[in-house]
Amino acid sequence: MTGSPKKTDKTVVSNNMQVKCKCHGMSGSCELKTCWRAAPDIRVIGKTLKERYRSAILVDQTNLGKKSLRKFNVVNQKKRRQQTRLKQWTPRKNKHKRDLSYDLLYYQKSPNFCERDHALDVQGTAGRLCNRTSIGSDGCSNLCCGRGYNLIKQRRIERCNCKFHWCCHVECQTCSIEEWISACK
């Protein structure tokens, strides 16, 4: 992504500042009004950043190194697909240029973290334990990248029924516990 994350964060905060006012005076009259700019709610900031991230623009390699960083010839993937289908597509002058001062730009796609890639030292998610009942980041629906998961019956040995005996001695039994775990396919 272009620019520093801090600059992007500051831009989102400053662009979403709200003006708040308070009236001063006898019995609610607004003889004196004090106004100030207040930072937006953290949810507004998060939502805006997430929208920018999801609509980030892939910049064509031919645009890197240009002097003007305000406008880029943006790769429009829909038009590119049409271009390969029609083979005679020619863009109109400045049709695909837009002001990108508030957009996030990237020139290289992120690796696919779902699949193993030794060159990038990405382990992938196959075989990773997941929580089949969670809808959070540890949930199988999120971690397994749409491949599903296997249920595996596992037996483990652990200490249980521990009792403390006066002074300084703990006595435990050894218990065998069977449980079902889920692991990404």
C-alpha positions as CSV (number, residue, x, y, z in Angstrom):
1,M,0.0,0.0,0.0
2,T,1.3,3.5,-0.7
3,G,2.0,6.0,2.0
4,S,2.5,5.3,5.6
5,P,-0.3,3.6,7.6
6,K,-0.1,6.5,10.1
7,K,-0.7,9.1,7.4
8,T,-3.8,7.1,6.1
9,D,-5.1,6.8,9.7
10,K,-4.6,10.6,10.3
11,T,-6.4,11.4,7.0
12,V,-9.4,9.2,7.9
13,V,-9.6,10.8,11.3
14,S,-9.3,14.4,10.0
15,N,-11.7,13.9,7.2
16,N,-14.4,12.5,9.6
17,M,-14.0,15.1,12.3
18,Q,-17.3,16.3,13.7
19,V,-18.2,19.8,14.9
20,K,-19.8,19.7,18.4
21,C,-21.3,22.7,20.1
22,K,-22.5,23.5,23.6
23,C,-24.7,26.5,24.6
24,H,-24.1,28.6,27.6
25,G,-26.6,30.9,29.2
26,M,-29.4,31.4,31.7
27,S,-31.9,28.5,31.8
28,G,-30.9,27.0,28.5
29,S,-30.7,30.1,26.4
30,C,-27.9,30.1,23.9
31,E,-26.3,33.5,24.7
32,L,-22.8,32.0,24.2
33,K,-22.1,29.0,21.9
34,T,-18.8,27.1,22.1
35,C,-18.0,24.8,19.3
36,W,-15.0,22.5,18.7
37,R,-13.9,19.7,16.4
38,A,-14.1,16.2,17.9
39,A,-12.6,13.0,16.6
40,P,-15.1,10.6,15.1
41,D,-16.3,7.4,16.9
42,I,-13.7,4.6,16.6
43,R,-16.3,2.5,14.6
44,V,-16.5,5.2,11.9
45,I,-12.7,5.2,11.6
46,G,-12.5,1.4,11.4
47,K,-15.3,1.1,8.9
48,T,-13.7,3.8,6.7
49,L,-10.3,2.1,6.8
50,K,-11.9,-1.3,6.0
51,E,-13.7,0.2,3.0
52,R,-10.5,1.8,1.7
53,Y,-8.7,-1.5,2.2
54,R,-11.4,-3.5,0.3
55,S,-11.4,-1.0,-2.5
56,A,-7.6,-0.6,-2.8
57,I,-6.4,-0.1,-6.3
58,L,-3.9,-2.3,-8.1
59,V,-1.5,0.1,-10.0
60,D,0.0,-1.1,-13.3
61,Q,3.8,-1.5,-13.2
62,T,4.1,1.1,-16.0
63,N,3.0,3.8,-13.6
64,L,5.7,3.3,-11.0
65,G,8.3,6.0,-11.0
66,K,6.2,8.7,-12.7
67,K,6.8,12.2,-11.4
68,S,3.1,13.0,-10.8
69,L,1.9,10.9,-7.9
70,R,-1.5,12.6,-7.8
71,K,-3.0,10.7,-10.8
72,F,-2.2,7.2,-11.9
73,N,-3.4,5.2,-14.9
74,V,-5.4,2.7,-12.8
75,V,-5.6,-0.9,-13.8
76,N,-9.3,-1.5,-14.3
77,Q,-9.5,-5.2,-14.2
78,K,-13.0,-5.3,-15.7
79,K,-11.8,-3.3,-18.7
80,R,-8.6,-5.5,-18.9
81,R,-10.8,-8.6,-19.2
82,Q,-12.8,-6.9,-21.9
83,Q,-9.6,-6.0,-23.6
84,T,-8.4,-9.6,-23.8
85,R,-11.8,-10.7,-25.1
86,L,-12.3,-8.0,-27.7
87,K,-8.6,-7.6,-28.6
88,Q,-9.4,-4.2,-30.2
89,W,-10.2,-2.2,-27.2
90,T,-8.5,1.2,-27.0
91,P,-9.0,3.5,-24.0
92,R,-10.1,7.1,-24.5
93,K,-7.7,9.7,-23.3
94,N,-7.9,10.3,-19.6
95,K,-10.9,8.0,-19.2
96,H,-9.2,5.8,-16.7
97,K,-7.6,8.6,-14.6
98,R,-8.9,9.6,-11.3
99,D,-7.7,11.5,-8.3
100,L,-6.2,8.9,-5.9
101,S,-5.2,11.1,-3.0
102,Y,-7.5,9.3,-0.6
103,D,-7.3,5.8,-2.1
104,L,-5.0,3.0,-1.0
105,L,-2.8,1.8,-3.8
106,Y,-0.8,-1.4,-4.2
107,Y,1.4,-2.7,-7.0
108,Q,1.8,-6.3,-5.9
109,K,-0.9,-8.8,-4.8
110,S,-0.6,-10.3,-1.4
111,P,0.4,-14.0,-1.3
112,N,-2.3,-16.6,-0.8
113,F,-1.9,-17.5,2.9
114,C,-4.3,-20.4,2.5
115,E,-1.9,-22.5,0.4
116,R,1.6,-23.6,1.3
117,D,4.4,-21.6,-0.4
118,H,7.9,-22.6,0.5
119,A,9.5,-19.7,-1.4
120,L,7.6,-17.2,0.8
121,D,7.8,-19.4,3.9
122,V,4.0,-19.5,4.1
123,Q,2.8,-22.6,5.8
124,G,-0.8,-22.5,4.6
125,T,-3.8,-23.6,6.7
126,A,-4.1,-27.3,5.8
127,G,-4.0,-29.3,9.0
128,R,-4.4,-26.3,11.2
129,L,-6.6,-26.7,14.2
130,C,-9.8,-24.6,14.2
131,N,-12.9,-24.1,16.3
132,R,-15.9,-25.4,14.4
133,T,-18.4,-23.4,16.5
134,S,-16.7,-20.0,16.4
135,I,-17.5,-17.3,13.9
136,G,-14.4,-15.4,14.9
137,S,-10.9,-15.5,13.5
138,D,-10.3,-19.0,15.0
139,G,-13.3,-20.5,13.3
140,C,-13.1,-23.2,10.7
141,S,-15.2,-21.2,8.3
142,N,-12.5,-18.4,8.4
143,L,-9.3,-20.4,8.7
144,C,-9.9,-23.3,6.3
145,C,-10.4,-21.0,3.2
146,G,-13.5,-22.8,2.0
147,R,-11.9,-26.2,1.9
148,G,-13.8,-27.5,5.0
149,Y,-12.4,-29.4,7.9
150,N,-12.0,-32.9,9.3
151,L,-13.2,-34.1,12.7
152,I,-10.5,-36.1,14.4
153,K,-11.0,-38.1,17.6
154,Q,-8.0,-37.5,19.9
155,R,-7.0,-39.1,23.1
156,R,-4.8,-37.2,25.5
157,I,-3.4,-37.9,28.9
158,E,-3.4,-35.2,31.6
159,R,-3.3,-34.8,35.3
160,C,-6.6,-34.6,37.1
161,N,-8.3,-34.8,40.5
162,C,-5.4,-33.2,42.1
163,K,-5.3,-32.8,45.9
164,F,-3.0,-30.8,48.1
165,H,-1.6,-32.6,51.1
166,W,-0.3,-30.5,54.0
167,C,2.7,-29.3,53.6
168,C,4.0,-29.0,50.1
169,H,2.8,-32.1,48.3
170,V,0.2,-32.3,45.5
171,E,-1.1,-35.7,44.4
172,C,-2.8,-36.2,41.1
173,Q,-4.4,-39.0,39.1
174,T,-3.7,-39.5,35.4
175,C,-6.8,-39.2,33.3
176,S,-7.3,-40.2,29.7
177,I,-9.5,-37.7,27.8
178,E,-11.1,-38.4,24.5
179,E,-12.2,-35.4,22.5
180,W,-13.1,-34.4,18.9
181,I,-11.0,-31.7,17.4
182,S,-11.3,-30.1,14.0
183,A,-8.5,-29.5,11.5
184,C,-8.6,-27.7,8.2
185,K,-8.5,-30.0,5.1
